[in-house]
Amino acid sequence: MHIEINRSGGGQTLPLQISGTIAERITSGLLQPGARLPSVRGLALSLKVSQVTVSKAYADLEARGHILCSQGRGCYVAQREQNVRGRGAGWQDSYDDYLPRAQLWRNFDVSEVEYPFHLAAIHSSLLPLAPIGATMASLVREQPELMASYGNFQGDAELREVMRQHLQSRGIPLGSGDLMITSGSQQGIDLVARTFVGPGDTVYLEAPSYTGAIDVFAGRGAEMVFVPMDGDGMRVDKLTAMCDRKPPKLIYTNPTYQNPSGATMSLTRRQRLLELARSYRCLIVEDDPFSDLYFRQPPPPSIKSMDTEGHVVYMKSFSKVLAPGSRIACVAAGGNILSRLIAAKSASDLGSPLLTQRAVLPFIARKYDDYAANLRNALRLRQESAAKLLKRYAPPGVSWQLPGGGLNLWLELPPAAEIGRLHVLAKQEGISFLPGNVCYAGDKPSRHIRLCYSQLTSEGMERGLRQFLLLLERYLQPPD
Ligand SMILES: Cc1ncc(COP(=O)(O)O)c(C=O)c1O
């Protein structure tokens, strides 16, 4: 079993690093109930650690209910649900991979639940699918040759010009050569990680952070260090002290209506973060899918808008707000940081599909700002009705803050709540949420859950949220 170990410590003991990685493989479904773990001796030999270290890791996993160990028989993944595995496929369990969390997607299968609150998305009735679809249909009819061409690795020149104007209107002045089109910002994060992050490099992230980014950095073998947050976003004062001990290779932040916490970084912290990146000569990845989705006043200016020396790789996803299936985002960066990212993009997929790039182009160029104003209004109404339901039905001990925009609520549950169990019960009622522990590396326990209020119709959201809060009340009730 391959487990990336950081022997310099990284803030975690070796047993906890080992148990954390195995726990992730179990919760993500990669290691199935009943699967046998390697023997203590075998794992100790393959990881070049002592048997005591592995025994401690297994004891930790057993204490957390992930595995069962018995004298003579060894350790097995605990049964949670009946699992049927194809015969003869057992060898796959020990076939090494380098994507420790990549099976988490199994937890998020939308088809299984009626109320998929776990998904940070916008309901199709709010998206401009008709105009984008009409452009797509006419492109297929009138310019089928678009499908016969690879296009430019950096992205379609016309779309890049539209993106340039868009970013300029948001206070980010660039040339159209200073940005590239990617398949969603998820690909942007992946390209940055593949290009600039290697095993053992220190990557700082907010605690909690976007799961998709954690997956990418974990896959690169980075040492991820999580920086505490408060209502003003990442605690840059704490980050500064942490960087003194461990200089950053890269800082990943989602500063506006952060996924999952909803917090927005203050202007002062944005300025300080940029100063920090300057003094450490490192990159900041500013992931910004939500800044157009403000409900009261616009958020502070982006960090990129203040960046004069090319420290910020800025990602603006249009997939989230327009059409996730179009997979369109733009990545803005300076100098040879961008040219190296374009090289990575060419190695990754030889460029994004021309058809989807051209399909969103007229909408972004001419209709986006009016659309975004209406979307903000619709999302604000959803958040208001979610807030009313929470006020009325949330049981005592459950707390939350209302973010100034975005798609999510981050609820803190009382210490008695066992979130894994609640997740199973909610699923039985057709409801899903994102358990907070996946927003940290290493299966750190969390008392939070993320609920998205925008991926259902407003009636569906109200029905589902009420049902969930009633379930939560029953679940938290002390037994008689
Ligand atoms: C903070 C953040 N970044 C990136 C993404 C990826 O979005 P996409 O690849 O669709 O642009 C998401 C999706 O949920 C997100 O929440």
The ligand as an ORCA input file, in Angstrom:
! r2SCAN-3c Opt
* xyz 0 1
  C     -13.859     26.944     -4.826
  C     -14.055     26.125     -6.066
  N     -13.080     26.097     -6.979
  C     -13.202     25.378     -8.108
  C     -14.333     24.641     -8.361
  C     -14.395     23.843     -9.646
  O     -15.349     24.407    -10.494
  P     -15.255     24.314    -12.071
  O     -14.189     23.338    -12.419
  O     -16.601     23.877    -12.512
  O     -14.914     25.682    -12.542
  C     -15.363     24.612     -7.430
  C     -16.532     23.761     -7.635
  O     -17.320     23.531     -6.739
  C     -15.228     25.387     -6.253
  O     -16.190     25.430     -5.332
*
